[in-house]
Amino acid sequence: MAPSAASRLLASLDVPRTLAEAAERSGLAPSEGAAAAAEILADGRAVPLGDALVSRDAFEAFATHVERICAQAHRKTPLRAGASREEARSALGLPAKRFNALVERLVAQRRLAERGSALALPSHRPRLSEDQERRWLSARAALAKDPLQPPSPAQLETDHGIDRELVAALAERGDVVRIGTEAVFLPEAVTRFARVVVDELASSGSITVARARDLSGSSRKHVLPLLQFLDDRGLTRRHGDDRILVLTPDTARERIASFTHQGEDGP
C-alpha cells in the first residue's frame, strides 16, 4: 500500500522546511501538500516553526538540545541568568525567526524561561555560595548606610569582594537594582526616591535635578541615573531641564512597587 500524502510530507520534515519546500520534496502538488499539512498539524505529528513546519520528533530533538544547553550553562555558571540566547540559536543552526518560534512554544509549555537575553530552565535561580552570601551581607550593610549615596560597583568589589558577576546575580535575585553600569542601589532606596519624585510631581507638576537631589538627600551623581531609571520605566519624561509625570500620580505609585522588584537595569 502506497504511503499517504500526509506520511510522505511528514517524512520530509526531519528538518524545518516551508510548506512549498516540503511538498516539492515529497512529490506533492501544492493543493495536496496543503491538505496533508493541515492533517499532520491537526493531529500533532507536525509543529509550526515560524515560516516552516517540522515533525514532532524533530521539534522534540530541538527542544531537548536547548534544555541541555541551559542545564550545562547552569552547571558551569550558576550565578548567571542562563545560557546566551544567541549562542543557543547558533548551536541549533536555526534562523532567528524559527528559533524565536521554538523558544516561544517552549516558554508557553513552561519548559524554558526567558531572562533578558538569556534562556534558562524555569527552576533555575542564581545560587550564591556561603562565602558569597557573607560578602553580600557585608556589602548590603554598606549600601544601607546611606542608601541614596551608595558605594560604586568598584568600591563594592574592592571593599567587599562583590564583583560585577555577583552584582548581576544579586540583581537577578532581586536583592539590588542595577542602573546602567555604574550604579547599584537597594530596591527600597529606589522605591524611596521614586516616591519622593512622584509626590513632588503630583504637587508641583515638574521637578529639576537639583530639586530631586535636595528632596531625596542624594547627590547629582546618583540622582541623574535614578531619574533616567524613572524615564525608562515610563513614569516620567524629560521636558527641557525638568521631569514631568507621564502617568497619573496614583498609577505611578502603583507601578513603583513592581519595577523595583525586577532587579535588572532593562525594562
N, C-alpha and C positions, 0 to 999 in steps of 0.2 A: 504494500500500500504506500503510495507516494506521500511524502510529508506535506502537511497542510501549509498554507501560506503563512500562518502565524508562526509555525515551527521554523520555517525557513527564515523568516525575518528575525526571530529571536536568536537563531544561530549566528547571525551576523552582528549581534550586539554584544559580543565579548569585549568590545571596547566601545566608548561612546561614539555614535555616528548620528548624523542628521537623518531624518526620515528618508530624504531623497537618496542619500548615500547607501543606507541600509537596504532600501527597496531595490536599487540598482545592483547591489552586491548579491541580493537574494534572487535576482531574475524576476522581480515582480513589477507589474505595471503600477504607475502612481496610485491609481484607484485601489488596486489590490493591496498595495503597501499601506495606504491609509486605513483600510478596513482591518488589516492584520495588526497594525499598531494600536488601533482602538481596542482590539480584543486583548492583547497582551498587557496593555496598560490597565485595563479594567480588572483583569484577574490577578494583577500584581506581579506578573512574570517579568515585566519591564518597568523601568523608572525613568521619568523625565529628568534631564540634567541640563538646564539652560536651554540651548538650542538643539540639544541632542537627546537621544534615547540610549539607555544602557540596560543590559539584562540585570535581573535582581541579583544573580550570583556575582556579576562584575561590580555592581554597586556595593555589595557587602564586602568585597575584596578591598575596594577603595576605602570604605568606612573603617575596616579593621586596620588598614595601613595608617590612616590618620590617628586612630586611637593609640596605636603602638608608638607613633611619633610623639604624641603628647605624653604618654606614660614614660617614655625614655627621657624626655625633657624634664619631667617632674623628678625623676630619679637623679639626673645629673645636676640640675639647678633648682633645688627645691624652693629657693627664695623667689624665683621668678614666677610671673603670672602664668606662663605656659610656653608652648612652642611658637616660634615665629610663623605667622600665617603664610608669609611669602615663601619661607623655606619648606613648609609643608606642601604648598601648591607645587613648588618646583620638584619635590620628591615624587609627587604623584604624576607629574607630567601633564597636568590639565591646564587648558586655557583658563584665564581668570573667570570668565562667565560661567563655565561649567563647574569650576572649583567652588565658586560662591554659591551656586545652587546646591552642591553637595553639602557644604557647611550649613547652609540654611535648613536643609532637610534634617541633618544630624542634630542641629540645635533644637529643632522642633520636636525631635524624638528624645531629647534630653540625653543624648549620647555625647555631645560636645557642649562647651560653653565658650562664648566669645569674651575675651578680656582685653579690651582695647585692640591692639594689633596682634594679640596672641590668641592661641587656641588652647583650651585646657579640657581635661576631663572634669565633669561637673563636681566631683568630690574633692578636687584639688584645692588646697589652701596653702599659701606660703607658710612654711614651718621654720621657726627660729629655734636654734639650739639653746640650751640653758645659759651658756655664756652670752649669746646674743641677747637673750631676754634680760640678763643682768645689765648688759651695756645699755639696752633700751631704757630700763628703769632709771639709770643714771642720766641719760640724755633727756628723758621726759621731765625729770626734775629741773634740768637746766632750761628746757623750753617753757616750763610752767612758772619759772621765777619772774619773768617779765614777758608774758605771752605775746604781746604785740610788738615786742622788740627782741625776737628770738635770736639765738646764735645762728650763724650762717652754716650751710652744709659743710664747708671746710672746717669750721670750728667743731661741729659735731663729730667729724671724723678724727680730728687731732685730739680733742679732749675726751671723747667717749668711745672712739672706735666704731662709729656709725658711718660706714661708707655709703656710697650712692646706691649700691645694690640693696643694702639693708634698708635704706630710706624708701626705696621703691617697694620693697616687701611690706614695710610698715604702712605705706600709703595704700597698698592693695588691701591690707587688712583693716584699714580704716583708723589706724592709730594717729596718723598725721595727714595733713593736706599739703601736697606739693604745689607750689605756684611758680610756674616757669622752672628754671634750673637752679636758681639761687635763693629760693625762699622756702622754708619749711615751717609750718605752724601746727599747733594742736587744733583739732577740729573746733573745740569750744572757743578758741581765740578768734577763729574766722567767723563763727556764729556771733560772737560778741561784737566784732567790728561791723558785720553786715547789719545787725540790728541797730547799732548806733547810726549808721549811714541812712538806713531806711527811715528811722524815726525823724532824723533831721530833714530828709527829703519830703516826708509827709507833712511837716510843718512849714518848711521854707521853700520847697519846690526845687532847689538846686543846692549843690554843695561843691566847694573847692577842695583841692588837695590840702591846703593849709587848714581849712575848717575840719576836714576829716582827721587830720593829724592831731589837732587840738582836742577834739571831742573824744578821740579814742586813746589819747596818751601815747600814740605811736610816734614814728619818725617818718619823714618824707621817703626815705629809702624803702621802708616797709609798706607805707600807705599806697605808693604807686602800684606795686604788683597786686595788692589787695583790691584796689579799685578796678584794675584791669580784670581781676577774677570775677568781680560782680558784673562787669560788662559782658564777659564771656559767658556767664551763666544766664544772661538775658534779663537781669534785674534792672540794670542801669545802662545808660549810654552817654557818651561824651556830647556836650553841647558847648562848643567853644572851649574854654578852660574849665568848665564846670561839668558835673554829672547831674543827670536828671533821671527820674524813675521811668522805666518802660512799662511796668506793671502797676496795678493799684497797690497801695501800701499793704492791704490785707493779704493779697495774693503773693506779694513779695515776701512777707513774713512767713507764709506757709511754705514757700519754696526754700527758704534758708535752711530749714531743718533737714531737707532731703539732700541738698548738694554738698553739704559739709560731711556727709557720710560716704560720699563717693571716693574720697581719698586722693584720686588722681588729679592731675592738672589739666586734663582734657575734659570736654563737655560730656 
